[in-house]
Amino acid sequence: ESPRVWGHIFSYDPLVEYLHQAEPDGTTIAVPEPGALGYKLGEEYFVIDYLGLIAPGVAEALIAGDQYYYYQRWPPEYILIVHEAVFAPQGQLWFEENYQLIGEFEHPWWEERLGRGVYLYQLIDGST
């Protein structure tokens, strides 16, 4: 068992703690890695996988070039940016117009790999 892998299981803990405090009754959040994060958030939280591994229809939409699908289908209150990659929402007009940065959530695991934390964005009031 590699500590490098186990560290990832705890890498979202600061974000989970924040959401449990800010949204104790649950909320919607779009993420690229739903596993440990979704498990730790709990069943009150609706986790949307914006890479399409578990969220129905997302993978098909991405293949068709539609990066707007999950926002239109389930307008998430929050979007988590881990990697600034091809399918991350930065640069998409719908994202830039409707979301604002809430903060960076640091953890040693992310610092070692990305040189920074992960970024949480929130839907701007009245956006949808």
MOPAC internal coordinates of N, CA, C and O (Angstrom, degrees):
PM7 1SCF
backbone

  N    0.0000 0     0.00 0     0.00 0    0    0    0
  C    1.4455 1     0.00 0     0.00 0    1    0    0
  C    1.5211 1   108.90 1     0.00 0    2    1    0
  O    1.2310 1   121.37 1   -53.66 1    3    2    1
  N    1.2881 1   114.99 1   126.34 1    3    2    1
  C    1.4568 1   120.51 1  -176.48 1    5    3    2
  C    1.5309 1   111.30 1   -94.51 1    6    5    3
  O    1.2310 1   120.01 1   -50.56 1    7    6    5
  N    1.3333 1   117.58 1   129.44 1    7    6    5
  C    1.4619 1   119.72 1   175.66 1    9    7    6
  C    1.5319 1   111.25 1   -62.06 1   10    9    7
  O    1.2310 1   120.29 1   156.81 1   11   10    9
  N    1.3176 1   117.04 1   -23.19 1   11   10    9
  C    1.4729 1   120.55 1   178.52 1   13   11   10
  C    1.5247 1   110.17 1   -64.66 1   14   13   11
  O    1.2310 1   119.93 1   141.96 1   15   14   13
  N    1.3235 1   117.73 1   -38.04 1   15   14   13
  C    1.4615 1   121.76 1   179.06 1   17   15   14
  C    1.5251 1   109.92 1   -77.56 1   18   17   15
  O    1.2310 1   120.25 1   134.61 1   19   18   17
  N    1.3233 1   117.12 1   -45.39 1   19   18   17
  C    1.4597 1   120.07 1  -178.10 1   21   19   18
  C    1.5240 1   111.77 1   -61.17 1   22   21   19
  O    1.2310 1   119.92 1   148.27 1   23   22   21
  N    1.3035 1   117.75 1   -31.73 1   23   22   21
  C    1.4672 1   120.96 1   179.15 1   25   23   22
  C    1.5116 1   112.25 1   -59.97 1   26   25   23
  O    1.2310 1   120.10 1   147.24 1   27   26   25
  N    1.3229 1   117.42 1   -32.76 1   27   26   25
  C    1.4608 1   120.94 1  -179.77 1   29   27   26
  C    1.5268 1   111.63 1   -64.15 1   30   29   27
  O    1.2310 1   120.14 1   147.66 1   31   30   29
  N    1.3099 1   117.34 1   -32.34 1   31   30   29
  C    1.4573 1   121.90 1   179.98 1   33   31   30
  C    1.5295 1   110.67 1   -59.85 1   34   33   31
  O    1.2310 1   120.31 1   148.78 1   35   34   33
  N    1.3115 1   117.01 1   -31.22 1   35   34   33
  C    1.4695 1   121.94 1  -177.69 1   37   35   34
  C    1.5258 1   113.01 1  -100.72 1   38   37   35
  O    1.2310 1   119.87 1   176.39 1   39   38   37
  N    1.3170 1   117.86 1    -3.61 1   39   38   37
  C    1.4664 1   121.36 1  -172.49 1   41   39   38
  C    1.5240 1   114.23 1   -66.71 1   42   41   39
  O    1.2310 1   120.18 1   157.60 1   43   42   41
  N    1.3238 1   117.27 1   -22.40 1   43   42   41
  C    1.4643 1   120.56 1   178.91 1   45   43   42
  C    1.5254 1   113.07 1   -95.01 1   46   45   43
  O    1.2310 1   119.55 1  -179.40 1   47   46   45
  N    1.3199 1   118.46 1     0.60 1   47   46   45
  C    1.4592 1   120.91 1  -175.47 1   49   47   46
  C    1.5332 1   114.02 1   -54.99 1   50   49   47
  O    1.2310 1   118.49 1   137.31 1   51   50   49
  N    1.3397 1   120.48 1   -42.69 1   51   50   49
  C    1.4690 1   118.78 1   178.05 1   53   51   50
  C    1.5383 1   112.56 1   -61.16 1   54   53   51
  O    1.2310 1   120.43 1   143.77 1   55   54   53
  N    1.3173 1   116.78 1   -36.23 1   55   54   53
  C    1.4634 1   121.43 1   177.94 1   57   55   54
  C    1.5258 1   110.74 1   -69.46 1   58   57   55
  O    1.2310 1   120.35 1   136.90 1   59   58   57
  N    1.3133 1   116.93 1   -43.10 1   59   58   57
  C    1.4679 1   121.41 1   178.11 1   61   59   58
  C    1.5252 1   109.74 1   -59.96 1   62   61   59
  O    1.2310 1   120.48 1   135.13 1   63   62   61
  N    1.3138 1   116.69 1   -44.87 1   63   62   61
  C    1.4657 1   120.72 1   178.95 1   65   63   62
  C    1.5340 1   110.67 1   -60.41 1   66   65   63
  O    1.2310 1   120.66 1   135.91 1   67   66   65
  N    1.3202 1   116.35 1   -44.09 1   67   66   65
  C    1.4669 1   119.92 1   178.64 1   69   67   66
  C    1.5298 1   111.53 1   -60.34 1   70   69   67
  O    1.2310 1   120.26 1   130.95 1   71   70   69
  N    1.3325 1   117.11 1   -49.05 1   71   70   69
  C    1.4647 1   120.23 1  -177.71 1   73   71   70
  C    1.5283 1   111.94 1   -66.06 1   74   73   71
  O    1.2310 1   120.01 1   143.84 1   75   74   73
  N    1.3111 1   117.58 1   -36.16 1   75   74   73
  C    1.4652 1   119.76 1   177.00 1   77   75   74
  C    1.5276 1   110.83 1   -63.16 1   78   77   75
  O    1.2310 1   120.26 1   146.43 1   79   78   77
  N    1.3333 1   117.10 1   -33.57 1   79   78   77
  C    1.4649 1   120.83 1   178.23 1   81   79   78
  C    1.5261 1   111.63 1   -80.13 1   82   81   79
  O    1.2310 1   120.39 1   135.16 1   83   82   81
  N    1.3284 1   116.86 1   -44.84 1   83   82   81
  C    1.4700 1   121.03 1  -175.70 1   85   83   82
  C    1.5212 1   112.84 1   -76.34 1   86   85   83
  O    1.2310 1   120.34 1   148.34 1   87   86   85
  N    1.3304 1   116.96 1   -31.66 1   87   86   85
  C    1.4683 1   122.42 1  -175.68 1   89   87   86
  C    1.5313 1   109.78 1  -133.52 1   90   89   87
  O    1.2310 1   119.70 1  -114.09 1   91   90   89
  N    1.3344 1   118.19 1    65.91 1   91   90   89
  C    1.4687 1   119.75 1  -174.26 1   93   91   90
  C    1.5281 1   114.51 1   -63.99 1   94   93   91
  O    1.2310 1   119.92 1   159.19 1   95   94   93
  N    1.3193 1   117.75 1   -20.81 1   95   94   93
  C    1.4653 1   120.69 1   179.44 1   97   95   94
  C    1.5233 1   112.60 1   -93.57 1   98   97   95
  O    1.2310 1   120.45 1  -175.96 1   99   98   97
  N    1.3411 1   116.75 1     4.04 1   99   98   97
  C    1.4600 1   121.24 1   179.91 1  101   99   98
  C    1.5075 1   111.86 1   100.10 1  102  101   99
  O    1.2310 1   121.25 1   -12.41 1  103  102  101
  N    1.3210 1   115.22 1   167.59 1  103  102  101
  C    1.4591 1   123.07 1   179.93 1  105  103  102
  C    1.5224 1   108.30 1  -167.22 1  106  105  103
  O    1.2310 1   120.60 1     3.33 1  107  106  105
  N    1.3192 1   116.46 1  -176.67 1  107  106  105
  C    1.4686 1   121.17 1   174.52 1  109  107  106
  C    1.5234 1   108.42 1  -109.01 1  110  109  107
  O    1.2310 1   121.09 1   -40.27 1  111  110  109
  N    1.3266 1   115.51 1   139.73 1  111  110  109
  C    1.4601 1   120.55 1   178.85 1  113  111  110
  C    1.5252 1   108.90 1  -143.65 1  114  113  111
  O    1.2310 1   120.71 1   -48.76 1  115  114  113
  N    1.3186 1   116.26 1   131.24 1  115  114  113
  C    1.4662 1   122.48 1   176.27 1  117  115  114
  C    1.5290 1   108.00 1   -97.62 1  118  117  115
  O    1.2310 1   121.18 1   -49.47 1  119  118  117
  N    1.3290 1   115.36 1   130.53 1  119  118  117
  C    1.4562 1   121.66 1  -174.16 1  121  119  118
  C    1.5299 1   110.09 1  -140.48 1  122  121  119
  O    1.2310 1   120.10 1   -21.53 1  123  122  121
  N    1.3389 1   117.41 1   158.47 1  123  122  121
  C    1.4592 1   119.14 1   175.93 1  125  123  122
  C    1.5255 1   113.16 1   -88.42 1  126  125  123
  O    1.2310 1   119.90 1   164.35 1  127  126  125
  N    1.3256 1   117.80 1   -15.65 1  127  126  125
  C    1.4623 1   122.10 1  -177.51 1  129  127  126
  C    1.5277 1   108.37 1  -136.26 1  130  129  127
  O    1.2310 1   119.85 1   -84.97 1  131  130  129
  N    1.3227 1   117.89 1    95.03 1  131  130  129
  C    1.4618 1   119.53 1  -172.72 1  133  131  130
  C    1.5302 1   116.26 1   -79.79 1  134  133  131
  O    1.2310 1   118.99 1   164.57 1  135  134  133
  N    1.3016 1   119.54 1   -15.43 1  135  134  133
  C    1.4615 1   123.83 1  -170.29 1  137  135  134
  C    1.5101 1   117.22 1   -49.88 1  138  137  135
  O    1.2310 1   119.99 1    87.27 1  139  138  137
  N    1.3261 1   117.63 1   -92.73 1  139  138  137
  C    1.4666 1   122.13 1  -175.69 1  141  139  138
  C    1.5218 1   111.04 1   -62.33 1  142  141  139
  O    1.2310 1   120.15 1   142.67 1  143  142  141
  N    1.3073 1   117.32 1   -37.33 1  143  142  141
  C    1.4688 1   121.31 1   179.47 1  145  143  142
  C    1.5237 1   110.63 1   -60.56 1  146  145  143
  O    1.2310 1   120.12 1   128.85 1  147  146  145
  N    1.3084 1   117.37 1   -51.15 1  147  146  145
  C    1.4609 1   121.10 1  -179.90 1  149  147  146
  C    1.5125 1   112.12 1   -62.16 1  150  149  147
  O    1.2310 1   120.65 1   139.25 1  151  150  149
  N    1.3100 1   116.37 1   -40.75 1  151  150  149
  C    1.4607 1   120.94 1   179.65 1  153  151  150
  C    1.5275 1   110.40 1   -62.15 1  154  153  151
  O    1.2310 1   120.73 1   133.94 1  155  154  153
  N    1.3223 1   116.21 1   -46.06 1  155  154  153
  C    1.4636 1   120.26 1  -177.00 1  157  155  154
  C    1.5299 1   112.39 1   -73.11 1  158  157  155
  O    1.2310 1   119.91 1   151.05 1  159  158  157
  N    1.3132 1   117.78 1   -28.95 1  159  158  157
  C    1.4621 1   118.84 1   176.96 1  161  159  158
  C    1.5238 1   110.56 1   -65.80 1  162  161  159
  O    1.2310 1   120.26 1   135.27 1  163  162  161
  N    1.3170 1   117.11 1   -44.73 1  163  162  161
  C    1.4508 1   120.92 1   178.97 1  165  163  162
  C    1.5102 1   112.59 1   103.42 1  166  165  163
  O    1.2310 1   121.13 1    -7.09 1  167  166  165
  N    1.3133 1   115.45 1   172.91 1  167  166  165
  C    1.4641 1   121.25 1  -171.54 1  169  167  166
  C    1.5256 1   114.44 1   -71.58 1  170  169  167
  O    1.2310 1   118.99 1   167.05 1  171  170  169
  N    1.3231 1   119.54 1   -12.95 1  171  170  169
  C    1.4587 1   120.77 1   177.17 1  173  171  170
  C    1.5318 1   111.86 1   -73.91 1  174  173  171
  O    1.2310 1   120.47 1   165.84 1  175  174  173
  N    1.3097 1   116.70 1   -14.16 1  175  174  173
  C    1.4602 1   122.33 1  -175.28 1  177  175  174
  C    1.5268 1   109.87 1  -104.37 1  178  177  175
  O    1.2310 1   120.96 1   -46.64 1  179  178  177
  N    1.3240 1   115.78 1   133.36 1  179  178  177
  C    1.4625 1   121.10 1   178.45 1  181  179  178
  C    1.5269 1   107.42 1   -98.41 1  182  181  179
  O    1.2310 1   120.95 1   -67.76 1  183  182  181
  N    1.3183 1   115.79 1   112.24 1  183  182  181
  C    1.4614 1   122.15 1  -176.14 1  185  183  182
  C    1.5215 1   108.83 1  -100.97 1  186  185  183
  O    1.2310 1   121.12 1   -57.20 1  187  186  185
  N    1.3221 1   115.47 1   122.80 1  187  186  185
  C    1.4660 1   123.16 1   179.50 1  189  187  186
  C    1.5195 1   107.34 1  -105.28 1  190  189  187
  O    1.2310 1   120.51 1   -54.34 1  191  190  189
  N    1.3034 1   116.64 1   125.66 1  191  190  189
  C    1.4605 1   121.79 1   179.08 1  193  191  190
  C    1.5202 1   108.49 1   -89.99 1  194  193  191
  O    1.2310 1   120.30 1   -75.93 1  195  194  193
  N    1.3298 1   117.04 1   104.07 1  195  194  193
  C    1.4645 1   118.19 1  -175.60 1  197  195  194
  C    1.5269 1   114.20 1   -77.82 1  198  197  195
  O    1.2310 1   119.83 1  -177.01 1  199  198  197
  N    1.3144 1   117.92 1     2.99 1  199  198  197
  C    1.4630 1   120.55 1   170.65 1  201  199  198
  C    1.5281 1   111.51 1   -99.80 1  202  201  199
  O    1.2310 1   120.48 1   174.31 1  203  202  201
  N    1.3144 1   116.69 1    -5.69 1  203  202  201
  C    1.4533 1   120.85 1   171.96 1  205  203  202
  C    1.5130 1   117.06 1    85.45 1  206  205  203
  O    1.2310 1   119.57 1  -163.74 1  207  206  205
  N    1.3139 1   118.43 1    16.26 1  207  206  205
  C    1.4568 1   119.38 1   180.00 1  209  207  206
  C    1.5312 1   112.10 1   -75.11 1  210  209  207
  O    1.2310 1   120.07 1   146.02 1  211  210  209
  N    1.3421 1   117.47 1   -33.98 1  211  210  209
  C    1.4667 1   119.83 1   179.90 1  213  211  210
  C    1.5280 1   113.75 1  -126.35 1  214  213  211
  O    1.2310 1   119.55 1   161.29 1  215  214  213
  N    1.3038 1   118.47 1   -18.71 1  215  214  213
  C    1.4636 1   121.11 1  -177.16 1  217  215  214
  C    1.5348 1   109.66 1   -84.53 1  218  217  215
  O    1.2310 1   119.98 1   -59.69 1  219  218  217
  N    1.3271 1   117.65 1   120.31 1  219  218  217
  C    1.4665 1   121.36 1  -176.36 1  221  219  218
  C    1.5338 1   113.53 1   -58.40 1  222  221  219
  O    1.2310 1   121.32 1   -48.17 1  223  222  221
  N    1.3182 1   115.07 1   131.83 1  223  222  221
  C    1.4564 1   121.73 1   175.20 1  225  223  222
  C    1.5161 1   115.40 1    85.66 1  226  225  223
  O    1.2310 1   119.63 1   164.99 1  227  226  225
  N    1.3198 1   118.31 1   -15.01 1  227  226  225
  C    1.4649 1   120.64 1  -175.62 1  229  227  226
  C    1.5256 1   111.22 1   -68.47 1  230  229  227
  O    1.2310 1   119.83 1   132.24 1  231  230  229
  N    1.3201 1   117.93 1   -47.76 1  231  230  229
  C    1.4684 1   120.18 1  -178.75 1  233  231  230
  C    1.5277 1   111.14 1   -59.12 1  234  233  231
  O    1.2310 1   120.62 1   135.76 1  235  234  233
  N    1.3206 1   116.42 1   -44.24 1  235  234  233
  C    1.4662 1   120.41 1   179.42 1  237  235  234
  C    1.5237 1   110.95 1   -62.03 1  238  237  235
  O    1.2310 1   120.72 1   138.62 1  239  238  237
  N    1.3290 1   116.22 1   -41.38 1  239  238  237
  C    1.4625 1   120.41 1   179.13 1  241  239  238
  C    1.5256 1   111.02 1   -64.68 1  242  241  239
  O    1.2310 1   120.27 1   137.40 1  243  242  241
  N    1.3268 1   117.09 1   -42.60 1  243  242  241
  C    1.4656 1   120.43 1   179.11 1  245  243  242
  C    1.5269 1   110.86 1   -62.57 1  246  245  243
  O    1.2310 1   120.37 1   137.40 1  247  246  245
  N    1.3208 1   116.90 1   -42.60 1  247  246  245
  C    1.4673 1   120.74 1   178.65 1  249  247  246
  C    1.5221 1   110.32 1   -61.04 1  250  249  247
  O    1.2310 1   120.65 1   144.77 1  251  250  249
  N    1.3296 1   116.35 1   -35.23 1  251  250  249
  C    1.4692 1   121.35 1   179.14 1  253  251  250
  C    1.5306 1   112.19 1   -80.87 1  254  253  251
  O    1.2310 1   120.13 1   179.79 1  255  254  253
  N    1.3430 1   117.36 1    -0.21 1  255  254  253
  C    1.4564 1   120.80 1   177.97 1  257  255  254
  C    1.5245 1   114.32 1    89.33 1  258  257  255
  O    1.2310 1   120.17 1  -169.03 1  259  258  257
  N    1.3299 1   117.29 1    10.97 1  259  258  257
  C    1.4643 1   121.70 1  -177.78 1  261  259  258
  C    1.5251 1   110.29 1   -99.58 1  262  261  259
  O    1.2310 1   120.12 1   -81.94 1  263  262  261
  N    1.3305 1   117.37 1    98.06 1  263  262  261
  C    1.4597 1   121.70 1   177.22 1  265  263  262
  C    1.5279 1   111.20 1   -90.69 1  266  265  263
  O    1.2310 1   119.74 1  -175.25 1  267  266  265
  N    1.3104 1   118.09 1     4.75 1  267  266  265
  C    1.4599 1   125.40 1  -179.03 1  269  267  266
  C    1.5295 1   111.40 1   -94.36 1  270  269  267
  O    1.2310 1   120.16 1   163.30 1  271  270  269
  N    1.3131 1   117.31 1   -16.70 1  271  270  269
  C    1.4622 1   123.51 1  -170.52 1  273  271  270
  C    1.5272 1   114.28 1   -51.22 1  274  273  271
  O    1.2310 1   120.24 1   124.92 1  275  274  273
  N    1.3251 1   117.15 1   -55.08 1  275  274  273
  C    1.4699 1   118.59 1  -174.00 1  277  275  274
  C    1.5242 1   111.53 1   -67.64 1  278  277  275
  O    1.2310 1   120.09 1   148.41 1  279  278  277
  N    1.3203 1   117.44 1   -31.59 1  279  278  277
  C    1.4681 1   120.10 1   177.15 1  281  279  278
  C    1.5326 1   109.98 1   -67.44 1  282  281  279
  O    1.2310 1   120.86 1   138.57 1  283  282  281
  N    1.3096 1   115.95 1   -41.43 1  283  282  281
  C    1.4576 1   120.95 1   179.66 1  285  283  282
  C    1.5342 1   111.17 1   -70.38 1  286  285  283
  O    1.2310 1   120.09 1   141.07 1  287  286  285
  N    1.3069 1   117.43 1   -38.93 1  287  286  285
  C    1.4724 1   122.34 1  -176.17 1  289  287  286
  C    1.5264 1   112.71 1   -74.50 1  290  289  287
  O    1.2310 1   120.79 1   132.89 1  291  290  289
  N    1.3478 1   116.10 1   -47.11 1  291  290  289
  C    1.4652 1   122.26 1  -178.81 1  293  291  290
  C    1.5212 1   108.36 1  -135.29 1  294  293  291
  O    1.2310 1   118.19 1  -102.92 1  295  294  293
  N    1.2922 1   121.06 1    77.08 1  295  294  293
  C    1.4758 1   120.36 1  -175.47 1  297  295  294
  C    1.5430 1   111.13 1   -53.20 1  298  297  295
  O    1.2310 1   120.17 1   -78.85 1  299  298  297
  N    1.3279 1   117.29 1   101.15 1  299  298  297
  C    1.4583 1   119.26 1  -175.67 1  301  299  298
  C    1.5266 1   112.02 1   -71.06 1  302  301  299
  O    1.2310 1   121.19 1   -39.05 1  303  302  301
  N    1.3163 1   115.33 1   140.95 1  303  302  301
  C    1.4612 1   120.91 1   175.28 1  305  303  302
  C    1.5270 1   109.90 1   -66.47 1  306  305  303
  O    1.2310 1   120.93 1   146.76 1  307  306  305
  N    1.3409 1   115.82 1   -33.24 1  307  306  305
  C    1.4599 1   121.14 1  -178.89 1  309  307  306
  C    1.5297 1   109.82 1  -131.02 1  310  309  307
  O    1.2310 1   121.54 1   -29.62 1  311  310  309
  N    1.3298 1   114.66 1   150.38 1  311  310  309
  C    1.4702 1   121.43 1   172.08 1  313  311  310
  C    1.5195 1   107.22 1  -132.21 1  314  313  311
  O    1.2310 1   121.05 1   -48.90 1  315  314  313
  N    1.3159 1   115.60 1   131.10 1  315  314  313
  C    1.4535 1   122.03 1   179.27 1  317  315  314
  C    1.5247 1   109.71 1  -101.00 1  318  317  315
  O    1.2310 1   120.97 1   -50.14 1  319  318  317
  N    1.3002 1   115.75 1   129.86 1  319  318  317
  C    1.4647 1   121.30 1   175.56 1  321  319  318
  C    1.5163 1   108.21 1  -109.14 1  322  321  319
  O    1.2310 1   121.07 1   -62.01 1  323  322  321
  N    1.3156 1   115.55 1   117.99 1  323  322  321
  C    1.4557 1   121.02 1   176.43 1  325  323  322
  C    1.5265 1   107.84 1  -102.69 1  326  325  323
  O    1.2310 1   120.85 1   113.33 1  327  326  325
  N    1.3145 1   115.97 1   -66.67 1  327  326  325
  C    1.4592 1   121.61 1   178.89 1  329  327  326
  C    1.5239 1   108.57 1  -105.09 1  330  329  327
  O    1.2310 1   120.73 1   -39.69 1  331  330  329
  N    1.2932 1   116.22 1   140.31 1  331  330  329
  C    1.4598 1   120.77 1   177.11 1  333  331  330
  C    1.5239 1   106.96 1   -91.63 1  334  333  331
  O    1.2310 1   121.36 1  -103.10 1  335  334  333
  N    1.3314 1   115.00 1    76.90 1  335  334  333
  C    1.4578 1   121.49 1  -172.79 1  337  335  334
  C    1.5239 1   111.08 1  -115.83 1  338  337  335
  O    1.2310 1   121.12 1     6.70 1  339  338  337
  N    1.3028 1   115.46 1  -173.30 1  339  338  337
  C    1.4550 1   123.46 1  -174.52 1  341  339  338
  C    1.5252 1   113.15 1   -51.16 1  342  341  339
  O    1.2310 1   119.59 1   132.75 1  343  342  341
  N    1.3295 1   118.39 1   -47.25 1  343  342  341
  C    1.4622 1   120.43 1  -174.83 1  345  343  342
  C    1.5228 1   114.09 1   -96.57 1  346  345  343
  O    1.2310 1   119.79 1  -175.27 1  347  346  345
  N    1.3256 1   118.00 1     4.73 1  347  346  345
  C    1.4617 1   120.53 1   173.85 1  349  347  346
  C    1.5320 1   107.71 1   -70.99 1  350  349  347
  O    1.2310 1   119.77 1   -29.79 1  351  350  349
  N    1.3230 1   118.04 1   150.21 1  351  350  349
  C    1.4592 1   119.62 1  -171.84 1  353  351  350
  C    1.5265 1   117.20 1   -78.44 1  354  353  351
  O    1.2310 1   119.12 1   170.11 1  355  354  353
  N    1.3308 1   119.28 1    -9.89 1  355  354  353
  C    1.4587 1   118.69 1   179.59 1  357  355  354
  C    1.5159 1   110.53 1   -56.02 1  358  357  355
  O    1.2310 1   121.40 1   -40.90 1  359  358  357
  N    1.3149 1   114.92 1   139.10 1  359  358  357
  C    1.4577 1   120.25 1  -179.90 1  361  359  358
  C    1.5187 1   112.85 1    90.74 1  362  361  359
  O    1.2310 1   119.96 1   163.33 1  363  362  361
  N    1.3317 1   117.69 1   -16.67 1  363  362  361
  C    1.4616 1   120.65 1   176.53 1  365  363  362
  C    1.5264 1   107.95 1   -77.77 1  366  365  363
  O    1.2310 1   119.64 1   -46.38 1  367  366  365
  N    1.3051 1   118.28 1   133.62 1  367  366  365
  C    1.4599 1   122.57 1  -176.43 1  369  367  366
  C    1.5304 1   111.53 1   -56.99 1  370  369  367
  O    1.2310 1   119.98 1   135.88 1  371  370  369
  N    1.3309 1   117.64 1   -44.12 1  371  370  369
  C    1.4626 1   120.50 1  -178.71 1  373  371  370
  C    1.5180 1   111.51 1   -60.64 1  374  373  371
  O    1.2310 1   120.15 1   144.53 1  375  374  373
  N    1.3276 1   117.32 1   -35.47 1  375  374  373
  C    1.4626 1   121.72 1   179.83 1  377  375  374
  C    1.5254 1   110.53 1   -72.72 1  378  377  375
  O    1.2310 1   120.77 1   130.67 1  379  378  377
  N    1.3148 1   116.13 1   -49.33 1  379  378  377
  C    1.4675 1   120.92 1  -177.01 1  381  379  378
  C    1.5290 1   111.65 1   -61.32 1  382  381  379
  O    1.2310 1   120.06 1   145.26 1  383  382  381
  N    1.3341 1   117.48 1   -34.74 1  383  382  381
  C    1.4638 1   121.45 1  -177.44 1  385  383  382
  C    1.5265 1   113.36 1   -82.52 1  386  385  383
  O    1.2310 1   119.71 1   157.27 1  387  386  385
  N    1.3278 1   118.16 1   -22.73 1  387  386  385
  C    1.4581 1   120.75 1  -170.22 1  389  387  386
  C    1.5199 1   116.75 1  -115.63 1  390  389  387
  O    1.2310 1   119.73 1   173.07 1  391  390  389
  N    1.3296 1   118.12 1    -6.93 1  391  390  389
  C    1.4660 1   119.99 1  -175.85 1  393  391  390
  C    1.5190 1   111.52 1  -127.86 1  394  393  391
  O    1.2310 1   122.01 1   -33.84 1  395  394  393
  N    1.3305 1   113.75 1   146.16 1  395  394  393
  C    1.4637 1   119.94 1   175.99 1  397  395  394
  C    1.5282 1   109.20 1  -125.71 1  398  397  395
  O    1.2310 1   121.00 1   -31.94 1  399  398  397
  N    1.3143 1   115.69 1   148.06 1  399  398  397
  C    1.4636 1   121.65 1  -179.66 1  401  399  398
  C    1.5252 1   109.55 1   -69.36 1  402  401  399
  O    1.2310 1   120.75 1   -52.43 1  403  402  401
  N    1.3201 1   116.17 1   127.57 1  403  402  401
  C    1.4615 1   122.54 1   175.47 1  405  403  402
  C    1.5221 1   109.55 1   -91.94 1  406  405  403
  O    1.2310 1   120.54 1   138.41 1  407  406  405
  N    1.3272 1   116.58 1   -41.59 1  407  406  405
  C    1.4487 1   118.99 1   179.54 1  409  407  406
  C    1.5133 1   113.58 1   170.53 1  410  409  407
  O    1.2310 1   122.06 1    -7.02 1  411  410  409
  N    1.3051 1   113.65 1   172.98 1  411  410  409
  C    1.4628 1   122.87 1   176.51 1  413  411  410
  C    1.5236 1   107.22 1  -104.82 1  414  413  411
  O    1.2310 1   120.80 1   -48.55 1  415  414  413
  N    1.3226 1   116.08 1   131.45 1  415  414  413
  C    1.4556 1   121.25 1  -179.13 1  417  415  414
  C    1.5184 1   108.01 1  -110.20 1  418  417  415
  O    1.2310 1   121.73 1   -69.15 1  419  418  417
  N    1.3057 1   114.30 1   110.85 1  419  418  417
  C    1.4539 1   121.00 1  -174.07 1  421  419  418
  C    1.5174 1   111.81 1   -90.85 1  422  421  419
  O    1.2310 1   122.09 1   -28.89 1  423  422  421
  N    1.3176 1   113.60 1   151.11 1  423  422  421
  C    1.4641 1   122.42 1   174.88 1  425  423  422
  C    1.5318 1   105.51 1  -160.08 1  426  425  423
  O    1.2310 1   119.44 1   -36.88 1  427  426  425
  N    1.3231 1   118.68 1   143.12 1  427  426  425
  C    1.4734 1   120.43 1  -179.32 1  429  427  426
  C    1.5323 1   113.64 1   -53.47 1  430  429  427
  O    1.2310 1   120.19 1   146.29 1  431  430  429
  N    1.3287 1   117.23 1   -33.71 1  431  430  429
  C    1.4582 1   120.08 1  -178.96 1  433  431  430
  C    1.5282 1   110.61 1   -62.50 1  434  433  431
  O    1.2310 1   120.71 1   136.40 1  435  434  433
  N    1.3448 1   116.25 1   -43.60 1  435  434  433
  C    1.4729 1   119.81 1   178.88 1  437  435  434
  C    1.5223 1   111.22 1   -71.08 1  438  437  435
  O    1.2310 1   120.78 1   139.12 1  439  438  437
  N    1.3177 1   116.11 1   -40.88 1  439  438  437
  C    1.4652 1   120.45 1  -179.85 1  441  439  438
  C    1.5280 1   110.58 1   -56.98 1  442  441  439
  O    1.2310 1   120.71 1   137.17 1  443  442  441
  N    1.3279 1   116.26 1   -42.83 1  443  442  441
  C    1.4630 1   120.82 1  -179.55 1  445  443  442
  C    1.5260 1   111.94 1   -64.85 1  446  445  443
  O    1.2310 1   119.96 1   143.81 1  447  446  445
  N    1.3273 1   117.68 1   -36.19 1  447  446  445
  C    1.4622 1   121.72 1  -174.83 1  449  447  446
  C    1.5231 1   114.48 1   -94.02 1  450  449  447
  O    1.2310 1   120.96 1   142.47 1  451  450  449
  N    1.3327 1   115.77 1   -37.53 1  451  450  449
  C    1.4689 1   119.38 1  -174.64 1  453  451  450
  C    1.5200 1   113.81 1  -111.69 1  454  453  451
  O    1.2310 1   120.66 1   164.99 1  455  454  453
  N    1.3297 1   116.34 1   -15.01 1  455  454  453
  C    1.4541 1   120.02 1  -175.38 1  457  455  454
  C    1.5277 1   111.83 1    74.32 1  458  457  455
  O    1.2310 1   120.77 1  -162.84 1  459  458  457
  N    1.3218 1   116.14 1    17.16 1  459  458  457
  C    1.4735 1   122.35 1  -179.18 1  461  459  458
  C    1.5246 1   107.80 1  -166.50 1  462  461  459
  O    1.2310 1   121.21 1    -1.87 1  463  462  461
  N    1.3256 1   115.29 1   178.13 1  463  462  461
  C    1.4499 1   120.77 1   175.66 1  465  463  462
  C    1.5252 1   110.82 1   -91.74 1  466  465  463
  O    1.2310 1   121.02 1    13.76 1  467  466  465
  N    1.3333 1   115.65 1  -166.24 1  467  466  465
  C    1.4638 1   121.73 1   175.81 1  469  467  466
  C    1.5240 1   108.01 1  -100.56 1  470  469  467
  O    1.2310 1   120.58 1   -26.78 1  471  470  469
  N    1.3312 1   116.50 1   153.22 1  471  470  469
  C    1.4598 1   121.41 1  -174.00 1  473  471  470
  C    1.5267 1   111.06 1  -108.47 1  474  473  471
  O    1.2310 1   121.19 1   -47.77 1  475  474  473
  N    1.3257 1   115.33 1   132.23 1  475  474  473
  C    1.4507 1   120.92 1   177.34 1  477  475  474
  C    1.5219 1   109.52 1  -110.21 1  478  477  475
  O    1.2310 1   121.81 1   -52.02 1  479  478  477
  N    1.3263 1   114.15 1   127.98 1  479  478  477
  C    1.4722 1   121.87 1   177.65 1  481  479  478
  C    1.5125 1   108.55 1  -113.55 1  482  481  479
  O    1.2310 1   120.92 1   -31.75 1  483  482  481
  N    1.3375 1   115.84 1   148.25 1  483  482  481
  C    1.4532 1   121.03 1   178.64 1  485  483  482
  C    1.5160 1   109.86 1  -122.86 1  486  485  483
  O    1.2310 1   121.21 1   -34.77 1  487  486  485
  N    1.3245 1   115.29 1   145.23 1  487  486  485
  C    1.4465 1   122.42 1   176.09 1  489  487  486
  C    1.5244 1   108.59 1   -60.40 1  490  489  487
  O    1.2310 1   120.78 1   -47.43 1  491  490  489
  N    1.3041 1   116.12 1   132.57 1  491  490  489
  C    1.4596 1   121.06 1   178.25 1  493  491  490
  C    1.5321 1   107.99 1   -73.53 1  494  493  491
  O    1.2310 1   120.29 1   -45.24 1  495  494  493
  N    1.3270 1   117.05 1   134.76 1  495  494  493
  C    1.4693 1   121.11 1  -179.12 1  497  495  494
  C    1.5162 1   111.46 1   -46.97 1  498  497  495
  O    1.2310 1   121.50 1   -49.23 1  499  498  497
  N    1.3220 1   114.74 1   130.77 1  499  498  497
  C    1.4639 1   120.55 1   176.87 1  501  499  498
  C    1.5034 1   115.43 1    79.38 1  502  501  499
  O    1.2310 1   119.53 1  -170.25 1  503  502  501
  N    1.3286 1   118.49 1     9.75 1  503  502  501
  C    1.4606 1   120.99 1  -174.78 1  505  503  502
  C    1.5165 1   114.51 1   -69.98 1  506  505  503
  O    1.2310 1   119.02 1   134.51 1  507  506  505
  N    1.2882 1   119.48 1   -45.49 1  507  506  505
  C    1.4597 1   118.61 1  -172.35 1  509  507  506
  C    1.4425 1   109.45 1   -71.64 1  510  509  507
  O    1.2310 1   120.10 1   180.00 1  511  510  509

